[in-house]
Each structure stands twice: as structure tokens, then as C-alpha cells.
Amino acid sequence: MGFFSYNCKGCDHPMLSEHATNGINSWMNEVIVLDKAKGVIAKGGYDGYGRIPQVEGDDLYRVTYDEKTGDCLEACWHEACWEKAGKPGYDGSSKSAYDQGYFFDEGAHDVVDPTKYCDCNMPADHIYEDGTVACEECHKWGDHRPTAFYERSLN
């Protein structure tokens, strides 16, 4: 079986192997897998072939799937989405990713890590080549210095 993936329960983007990431979406490689009975069973980098490091032990956990639908039997989350959602428990299985988490158009999954915030404390919408981030408002003004938002609000 070749590349395959499942969509995150939080953002509906797929778990990505490190070979399918870029500087913007590299956070989508770090995932959490929850089992209905056991809770968190795997956490770490997704390899693109359904394997994630197990929470206990040195082996890789292989996600299981429904042979009829292709959907995962576990709940898969990007670790950042799971943290942002308050670390919820199992709430249903994840859907199969149509693009297999690998075969997608450039920019299709260019989403900023949801745990990143602009210097003005707003959620980040943009990431720059140097790794800094900005919210939509600061990006619009072309400035993402810590005081930029407050300086503009005084005018």
C-alpha cells in the first residue's frame, strides 16, 4: 500500500509526512491518535504510511481502517489542533484524506500552526520566510512588530 492519510478532526487537513511538508505546514507532521477505549495511543511524526510512534514502547503504531469506507477507526489530530481544542478525547473516527496527504497542489495545505500568535496577541494567519508570523491586520499593514498594532490603534 502506498501513501495514505487521514484528516485531522480539528482542521480537516490531512496528517502529512515530513516529505510532503514545507516551512508553513511542517506542524501537520506531528500528530495524535486516539483510540475509543484507550485514549491517546500514538504521538509524534507521521510517516505517510499509517505509522506513528506509540506512546508506550518503541514500536510504531499503525492506524487501522474500515475496509468498506477506507476511513480510520481511530481519531487523528494534528498535535497543535488537539492542543488548541483543549485536548479532547475520542469523538469519532477520522475520514480518509482524498489527496493521501501527499498528492496535492502547492499551497493546498499552507495553514499556519493554530497555536501561533502574532505579536499583538491575535491568532496568526501569515508566516514569513524568517519564521515570524502575523495576524491578518498586522500583515495588511506590512508590519508585525510587537507595538505596531497598538501604534495604529492610537491614530
C-alpha positions as CSV (number, residue, x, y, z in Angstrom):
1,M,0.0,0.0,0.0
2,G,1.4,3.4,-0.9
3,F,1.0,6.8,0.8
4,F,-2.3,7.4,2.6
5,S,-3.5,9.7,5.3
6,Y,-6.5,10.8,7.3
7,N,-7.9,14.2,8.0
8,C,-7.4,15.9,11.3
9,K,-10.6,16.1,13.5
10,G,-9.8,19.7,14.2
11,C,-8.9,21.4,10.9
12,D,-9.9,18.7,8.3
13,H,-6.5,18.9,6.7
14,P,-4.5,15.6,6.4
15,M,-1.7,14.3,8.5
16,L,1.4,15.0,6.4
17,S,4.6,13.0,6.1
18,E,7.7,15.1,6.6
19,H,8.3,14.7,2.8
20,A,5.1,16.5,2.0
21,T,5.6,19.5,4.3
22,N,7.1,22.9,3.8
23,G,8.0,25.6,6.2
24,I,4.4,26.7,6.7
25,N,2.7,23.4,7.3
26,S,5.5,21.3,8.9
27,W,3.5,21.3,12.1
28,M,1.0,19.0,10.3
29,N,3.5,16.1,10.6
30,E,3.2,16.0,14.4
31,V,0.0,14.0,15.2
32,I,-2.0,12.5,18.0
33,V,-4.0,9.3,17.5
34,L,-6.8,8.5,20.0
35,D,-8.5,5.1,20.5
36,K,-12.1,4.9,21.7
37,A,-11.2,2.7,24.7
38,K,-7.5,3.6,25.4
39,G,-7.3,7.4,24.7
40,V,-4.0,8.6,23.3
41,I,-2.2,5.7,21.8
42,A,0.3,7.3,19.4
43,K,2.0,10.7,19.3
44,G,4.7,12.0,17.0
45,G,5.8,12.3,13.4
46,Y,3.5,10.7,10.8
47,D,5.4,8.7,8.2
48,G,2.9,8.8,5.3
49,Y,2.2,5.0,5.5
50,G,-0.1,5.0,8.5
51,R,2.6,4.7,11.2
52,I,3.1,6.9,14.2
53,P,5.4,6.4,17.3
54,Q,3.4,4.7,20.1
55,V,3.0,6.5,23.4
56,E,4.3,3.3,25.2
57,G,7.1,1.2,23.8
58,D,9.5,1.7,20.9
59,D,7.3,0.3,18.1
60,L,5.3,2.3,15.6
61,Y,1.6,2.3,15.8
62,R,-0.2,1.5,12.6
63,V,-3.7,3.1,12.2
64,T,-6.5,0.8,11.4
65,Y,-9.2,1.4,8.8
66,D,-12.6,0.3,7.7
67,E,-12.1,-1.8,4.6
68,K,-15.5,-0.7,3.2
69,T,-15.1,3.1,3.6
70,G,-11.3,3.5,3.9
71,D,-11.9,5.7,7.0
72,C,-9.7,5.4,10.0
73,L,-11.1,3.6,13.1
74,E,-9.2,6.0,15.4
75,A,-9.5,9.7,15.8
76,C,-6.5,11.5,14.3
77,W,-5.5,15.0,15.2
78,H,-2.6,17.3,14.4
79,E,-1.0,17.8,17.8
80,A,-1.4,21.6,17.5
81,C,-5.1,21.3,16.6
82,W,-5.6,18.9,19.5
83,E,-4.0,21.3,22.0
84,K,-5.9,24.3,20.6
85,A,-9.2,22.3,21.0
86,G,-8.4,21.6,24.7
87,K,-7.0,18.0,24.2
88,P,-10.4,16.4,23.7
89,G,-11.0,12.6,24.0
90,Y,-12.1,10.3,21.3
91,D,-15.0,11.8,19.4
92,G,-15.4,9.6,16.3
93,S,-13.1,8.3,13.6
94,S,-11.2,10.4,11.1
95,K,-12.0,10.5,7.4
96,S,-9.7,9.3,4.7
97,A,-7.8,12.2,3.0
98,Y,-8.7,12.4,-0.7
99,D,-5.1,13.6,-1.6
100,Q,-3.5,10.9,0.5
101,G,-1.6,13.6,2.5
102,Y,0.9,13.7,-0.3
103,F,-0.6,14.3,-3.8
104,F,-1.9,17.8,-3.5
105,D,-1.5,21.2,-5.3
106,E,1.2,23.6,-3.9
107,G,-0.4,25.7,-1.2
108,A,-3.4,23.4,-0.7
109,H,-2.4,22.9,3.0
110,D,-0.4,26.0,3.7
111,V,-2.0,26.8,7.0
112,V,-0.2,28.5,9.9
113,D,0.1,26.5,13.1
114,P,-3.1,27.3,15.1
115,T,-1.1,27.7,18.3
116,K,1.0,30.6,16.9
117,Y,0.0,34.1,17.7
118,C,1.0,37.5,16.2
119,D,3.0,39.9,18.4
120,C,-0.3,41.7,19.0
121,N,-1.7,38.5,20.6
122,M,-4.1,37.8,17.7
123,P,-4.1,34.3,16.1
124,A,-1.5,34.2,13.2
125,D,-2.8,34.0,9.6
126,H,0.5,34.5,7.8
127,I,4.0,33.1,8.2
128,Y,7.1,34.8,6.7
129,E,10.3,33.4,5.3
130,D,12.2,34.2,8.6
131,G,9.7,32.1,10.6
132,T,7.9,35.1,12.2
133,V,4.1,35.2,12.0
134,A,1.4,37.9,11.8
135,C,-2.3,38.2,12.1
136,E,-4.4,39.5,9.1
137,E,-4.5,43.1,10.4
138,C,-0.7,43.4,11.0
139,H,0.0,41.6,7.7
140,K,-2.3,44.1,5.9
141,W,-0.2,47.0,7.3
142,G,3.0,45.2,6.4
143,D,4.3,45.4,9.9
144,H,4.5,42.7,12.6
145,R,6.5,44.4,15.3
146,P,5.1,43.9,18.8
147,T,3.9,47.5,19.1
148,A,2.7,48.0,15.5
149,F,-0.9,47.1,16.3
150,Y,-1.1,49.4,19.3
151,E,0.6,52.3,17.4
152,R,-2.0,52.1,14.6
153,S,-4.9,51.9,17.1
154,L,-3.8,55.2,18.6
155,N,-4.1,57.0,15.2
